[in-house]
C-alpha cells in the first residue's frame, strides 16, 4: 500500500513532511503532492 498526502498549497508542505516522516517511521511508503483546486486539472488531465 502507498499513501498519498495531498496539501492545498506549498505553504502546507512543512506539515506534510512531518506526516511523511511519521509514515516512513511506520514503514508506509507515501508521496506528497500539492493539489490545490487550480492545480488538480493540469496535473491529472494534462
C-alpha positions as CSV (number, residue, x, y, z in Angstrom):
1,X,0.0,0.0,0.0
2,X,1.2,3.5,-0.8
3,X,-0.3,6.6,0.8
4,X,-0.9,10.0,-1.0
5,X,-0.5,13.0,1.2
6,X,-2.2,15.9,-0.6
7,X,-1.9,19.5,0.5
8,X,-3.7,22.6,-0.8
9,X,-0.6,24.9,-1.2
10,X,3.1,25.0,-0.9
11,X,2.8,26.6,2.5
12,X,1.4,23.3,3.8
13,X,4.4,21.3,2.8
14,X,6.1,21.6,6.2
15,X,3.2,19.8,7.8
16,X,3.1,17.2,5.0
17,X,6.8,16.5,5.6
18,X,6.0,15.7,9.2
19,X,3.4,13.3,8.0
20,X,5.8,11.7,5.5
21,X,8.4,11.2,8.3
22,X,5.9,9.5,10.6
23,X,4.6,7.3,7.8
24,X,8.2,6.4,7.0
25,X,8.9,5.5,10.6
26,X,5.9,3.1,10.4
27,X,7.2,1.6,7.1
28,X,4.4,3.1,5.0
29,X,5.6,4.5,1.6
30,X,4.0,7.7,0.6
31,X,4.0,10.5,-1.9
32,X,3.5,14.2,-1.1
33,X,1.8,16.4,-3.6
34,X,0.4,20.0,-3.7
35,X,-3.1,19.6,-5.2
36,X,-4.8,23.0,-4.9
37,X,-8.0,23.3,-6.9
38,X,-6.4,25.2,-9.7
39,X,-3.5,22.6,-10.0
40,X,-5.6,19.4,-10.0
41,X,-6.9,19.7,-13.5
42,X,-3.4,20.4,-15.0
43,X,-1.7,17.6,-13.1
44,X,-4.2,14.8,-13.8
45,X,-5.7,15.8,-17.2
46,X,-2.5,17.1,-19.0
